[in-house]
């Protein structure tokens, strides 16, 4: 590797980071189309609520394959999936309104699920390559793009339906192709394809991560209940406490705006203070703030939600940065493992929260979520102190890279 290339990888390339964040924003904007389209698709195709729920599940299910997709991108070219995914996701989601039957719709959301999984496994590794020594800040921008997409996606698709009708939204597909062509142009000469480590099988790459798998899974699972409580059931809980429908709806908006700010700030702070203290602070503060939120009434809940949004989402870019730094030779694979664990934990948590809410009420479910969130704190210590099983392979990677 030349000296110029070594400098390139260490320097903060803010243009590249912002462009990947914009790519994340536009890609996830399309995957956010499904929920606002359901009220129109259900009567058009005669979809039951069970099938409607299955559509969302099928879009998320391919996340289980993210470790394998990440491994493939590490072995082939980390740019491949990042370039192709926006065009595929945008094309398919833009034609969802024209789906002729339920079977075709199920197939379409499954394709989008795999495309989305293929994008999210290697994309943080691309950001890390451009972020140099400021990986946390780079991933904060990347995470903020995804958070903003969940707000913009419904607005864009509702506007498109009002302009062109349900079957005319295919006109939006060109945006995804434009993003893919731009990323292809931007990445074509960027040295992101890292030297391969001889003998790096998928099983070996997975074994390299074994020392962190239990604490990482424990941390993600313990936090998943609070995440699901705040994202899925927040308006329902606020309404059940006697607040108006306006307050219930605004609560989620306030939380999401604060979450975007938290995602943006946390990574940069962790670059300066270290990943471990920021992870500890975020993980410890979130359940405490949730308990404070449960004690609030009226407009005071918005203050608690602002603090919750700042603290809760702050963990995500910092945890991704920690994983990227820990496994530089298998960044996409490692991120794929993290994303798969996140999906499984979120799926279990949302079902468990619903069951607890039906049995004991949402307030009790929230209290239990706060208690589980406290259990995440020791997992942070375990995770950040875990020994590195990957040292032999990591050393080989450094020797070949240097």
Residue pairs with C-beta under 8 A, 6 or more apart in sequence:
1 401
1 402
5 191
8 191
9 129
9 132
9 191
10 132
10 133
11 132
12 130
12 131
12 132
12 133
12 134
12 137
12 138
13 130
13 131
13 132
16 130
16 186
16 190
17 127
17 130
17 131
17 137
17 138
17 141
17 142
18 141
19 182
19 183
19 186
20 82
20 123
20 126
20 127
20 130
20 141
20 142
20 145
21 127
21 141
21 142
21 144
21 145
22 145
22 179
23 82
23 86
23 123
23 145
23 179
23 182
23 183
24 123
24 142
24 145
24 146
24 149
25 145
25 146
25 148
25 149
25 152
26 86
26 90
26 149
26 175
26 176
26 179
27 85
27 86
27 89
27 90
27 116
27 119
27 149
27 176
27 179
28 116
28 145
28 146
28 149
28 150
28 153
29 149
29 152
29 153
29 156
30 86
30 89
30 90
30 93
30 94
30 112
30 153
30 172
30 175
30 176
31 59
31 89
31 93
31 112
31 116
31 149
31 153
32 149
32 150
32 152
32 153
32 154
32 157
33 93
33 96
33 153
33 154
33 156
33 157
33 169
34 55
34 56
34 59
34 93
34 96
34 109
35 56
35 154
36 153
36 154
36 157
36 158
37 96
37 97
37 157
37 161
37 166
38 47
38 52
38 55
40 97
40 161
40 166
41 47
41 52
41 96
41 97
41 99
41 105
41 166
42 49
42 52
44 166
45 99
45 101
45 102
45 105
46 102
47 55
47 102
47 105
51 102
51 106
54 106
55 105
55 106
55 109
57 347
58 106
58 109
58 110
58 113
59 109
59 110
59 112
59 113
59 116
60 113
60 343
60 347
61 110
61 113
62 110
62 113
62 114
62 116
62 117
63 113
63 116
63 117
63 120
63 339
63 340
63 342
63 343
64 340
64 343
64 344
65 114
65 117
65 340
66 117
66 120
66 121
66 335
66 336
66 337
66 339
66 340
66 343
67 121
67 202
67 206
67 333
67 336
67 337
67 340
68 202
68 336
69 81
69 117
69 118
69 121
69 122
69 332
69 336
70 121
70 122
70 125
70 330
70 331
70 332
70 333
70 334
70 335
70 336
70 337
71 202
71 205
71 330
71 332
71 333
71 336
72 81
73 80
73 81
73 82
73 118
73 121
73 122
73 125
73 332
74 122
74 125
74 194
74 200
74 205
74 330
74 331
74 332
74 333
75 196
75 200
77 193
78 122
78 125
78 126
78 192
78 193
78 194
78 331
78 332
79 122
79 126
79 183
79 187
79 190
79 192
79 193
81 118
81 119
81 121
81 122
82 119
82 122
82 123
82 126
82 183
82 187
83 180
83 183
83 184
83 187
84 115
84 118
84 180
85 115
85 116
85 118
85 119
85 180
86 119
86 176
86 177
86 179
86 180
86 183
87 176
87 177
87 179
87 180
88 111
88 112
88 115
88 176
89 112
89 115
89 116
89 119
89 176
90 172
90 173
90 175
90 176
90 177
90 179
91 173
91 176
91 177
92 108
92 111
92 112
92 115
93 108
93 112
94 169
94 170
94 171
94 172
94 173
94 176
95 108
95 169
95 170
95 173
96 105
96 108
96 109
96 169
97 161
97 165
97 166
97 167
97 168
97 169
97 170
98 166
98 167
98 169
98 170
99 105
99 108
117 339
120 335
120 339
121 332
121 333
121 335
121 336
121 339
122 331
122 332
122 335
123 142
124 139
124 142
124 320
124 324
124 331
124 335
125 192
125 324
125 331
125 332
125 335
126 187
126 192
127 135
127 138
127 139
127 141
127 142
128 135
128 138
128 139
128 321
128 324
128 331
129 190
129 191
129 192
130 138
130 190
131 137
131 138
131 139
133 271
134 268
134 271
135 267
135 271
135 321
135 324
135 325
136 266
136 267
136 268
136 269
136 270
136 271
136 275
136 317
136 318
136 321
137 267
137 268
137 271
138 267
139 267
139 317
139 318
139 320
139 321
139 324
140 263
140 264
140 265
140 266
140 267
140 268
140 317
141 264
141 267
142 317
143 263
143 264
143 267
143 313
143 316
143 317
143 320
144 260
144 263
144 264
147 256
147 259
147 260
147 263
147 313
148 260
150 256
151 256
156 172
157 169
157 172
160 168
160 169
160 171
160 172
161 168
161 169
164 171
194 328
194 329
194 397
194 401
195 397
195 400
195 401
197 329
197 393
197 396
197 397
197 400
198 396
200 329
200 330
200 393
202 333
204 393
205 330
205 333
206 333
206 337
207 389
208 327
208 330
208 389
208 390
208 393
208 394
209 327
209 330
209 334
209 337
209 389
209 390
210 389
211 386
211 387
211 388
211 389
212 326
212 383
212 386
213 337
214 382
215 379
215 380
215 382
215 383
215 386
216 323
216 337
216 338
216 341
216 379
216 383
217 341
217 345
218 375
218 376
218 379
218 382
219 283
219 319
219 376
219 379
219 380
219 383
220 338
220 341
220 342
220 345
221 341
221 345
221 348
221 349
222 372
222 373
222 375
222 376
222 379
223 283
223 286
223 312
223 315
223 345
223 373
223 376
224 342
224 345
224 346
224 348
224 349
225 349
225 352
225 353
225 368
225 369
225 372
225 373
226 286
226 287
226 290
226 312
226 369
226 370
226 372
226 373
227 312
227 346
227 349
228 346
228 349
228 350
228 353
228 369
229 237
229 290
229 353
229 365
229 366
229 369
230 255
230 290
230 308
230 312
231 252
232 350
232 353
233 353
233 354
233 357
233 362
233 365
234 251
234 252
234 255
235 248
235 249
235 251
235 252
236 248
236 362
237 362
237 363
237 366
238 247
238 248
238 251
238 301
239 245
239 248
240 361
240 362
240 363
241 297
241 363
243 251
243 298
243 301
247 299
247 301
250 302
251 301
251 302
251 305
254 302
254 305
254 306
254 309
255 305
255 306
255 308
255 309
256 309
257 309
258 305
258 306
258 307
258 308
258 309
258 310
259 309
259 310
259 312
259 313
260 309
260 313
261 309
261 310
262 309
262 310
262 311
262 312
262 313
262 314
263 313
263 314
263 316
263 317
265 310
265 314
266 278
266 282
266 313
266 314
266 315
266 316
266 317
266 318
267 317
267 318
267 321
269 278
270 277
270 278
270 279
270 317
270 318
270 321
271 321
275 318
275 319
275 321
275 322
275 325
275 384
276 380
276 384
278 314
278 318
279 315
279 318
279 319
279 322
279 380
279 383
279 384
280 377
280 380
280 381
281 311
282 311
282 312
282 314
282 315
282 318
283 315
283 373
283 376
283 377
283 380
284 374
284 377
285 307
285 311
286 308
286 311
286 312
286 315
286 373
287 369
287 370
287 371
287 373
287 374
287 376
289 304
289 307
289 308
289 311
289 312
290 308
290 366
290 369
290 370
290 373
291 367
291 370
292 304
292 307
293 301
293 304
293 305
293 308
294 363
294 366
294 367
294 370
296 303
296 304
319 338
320 335
320 338
322 383
322 384
323 331
323 334
323 335
323 338
324 331
324 334
324 335
326 334
326 388
326 390
327 333
327 334
327 390
327 394
328 394
328 397
329 390
329 393
329 394
329 396
329 397
330 390
353 365
353 369
356 364
356 365
356 368
357 364
357 365
388 394
